[in-house]
Amino acid sequence: MIVQLNILFNVIGNKMKILGVIPARLASTRLQEKILLPIKGKPLLYYTANQVGKAKYLDGFVIAADDKRIVQAMSDYPFDVILTSKNHKSGTDRVGEIAKKIKADVYINIQGDEPLIPVENINKIAKFFLENSKQEIVTLASPLSPNEVKDPNNVKVVTAKNKKALYFSRSPIPYDRADLSPIYLKHIGIYGYTRNVLLKLISLKQTPLEKSEKLEQLRFLENGFRITVLKTNKNSIGVDTLEDFKKVKEILS
């Protein structure tokens, strides 16, 4: 698999090599083994990988699996799957293991439970790195409607004028004390990192804010890393619950 990816890198010829990585963890809590749930005879993960394969600025992508059952389930499809450790605590850690095995300049962490992920969102991050090489971490955010702001499952982000993240929270931020009806931004859980930064991130211990909000990106901010937040109007449906799965299955069917 690694040889195939290296050949692909040479053929594409970007000025920097960008690898997509789909961390695939079988032991999900709210919906058991959700990435292998069948939709039209194929596992949910297949549809995520199929979308990622359409991204035109990636030099290649791999599925980073934590269980042999994922490898087996995906063996009938033309995707590179690499078995990784079961002990990783986050998707970033799993992407970091891939970074140690396959060398690229940038890695884009794409969640495996988003079979409807807009290809434009992957392209937006990859293209931004190609045009702005001196980045550390890049992610996305989209406008959030007022009735969704109080939902703690919708992670909010506030940014500086230079697009750098100031803070992420499950609470409504900014607080609208002046009754100005601010535009709230919902964080979309896709990340791009340079290789050097990624290898530093996976060496960091959990931080107080991260533990409080249960958001790993706060560990990055607490350690002084800069996160660029790009805005997009393309949203997606992550599959966290049975209701999410039914909605996605209906759309794909």
Sequence and secondary structure as in RCSB ss.txt:
>XXXX:A:sequence
MIVQLNILFNVIGNKMKILGVIPARLASTRLQEKILLPIKGKPLLYYTANQVGKAKYLDGFVIAADDKRIVQAMS
DYPFDVILTSKNHKSGTDRVGEIAKKIKADVYINIQGDEPLIPVENINKIAKFFLENSKQEIVTLASPLSPNEVK
DPNNVKVVTAKNKKALYFSRSPIPYDRADLSPIYLKHIGIYGYTRNVLLKLISLKQTPLEKSEKLEQLRFLENGF
RITVLKTNKNSIGVDTLEDFKKVKEILS
>XXXX:A:secstr
 HHHHHHHHHHH  SS EEEEEEE S  SSSTTGGG EETTEEHHHHHHHHHTT TT SEEEEEESSHHHHHHTT
TSS EEEE  TT SSHHHHHHHHHHHS  SEEEE  TT TT  HHHHHHHHHHHHH  S SEEEEEEEE GGGTT
 TTS EEEE TTSBEEEEESS SS  TT     EEEEEEEEEEEHHHHHHHTT    HHHHHHT THHHHHHTT 
 EEEEE S       SHHHHHHHHHHH 
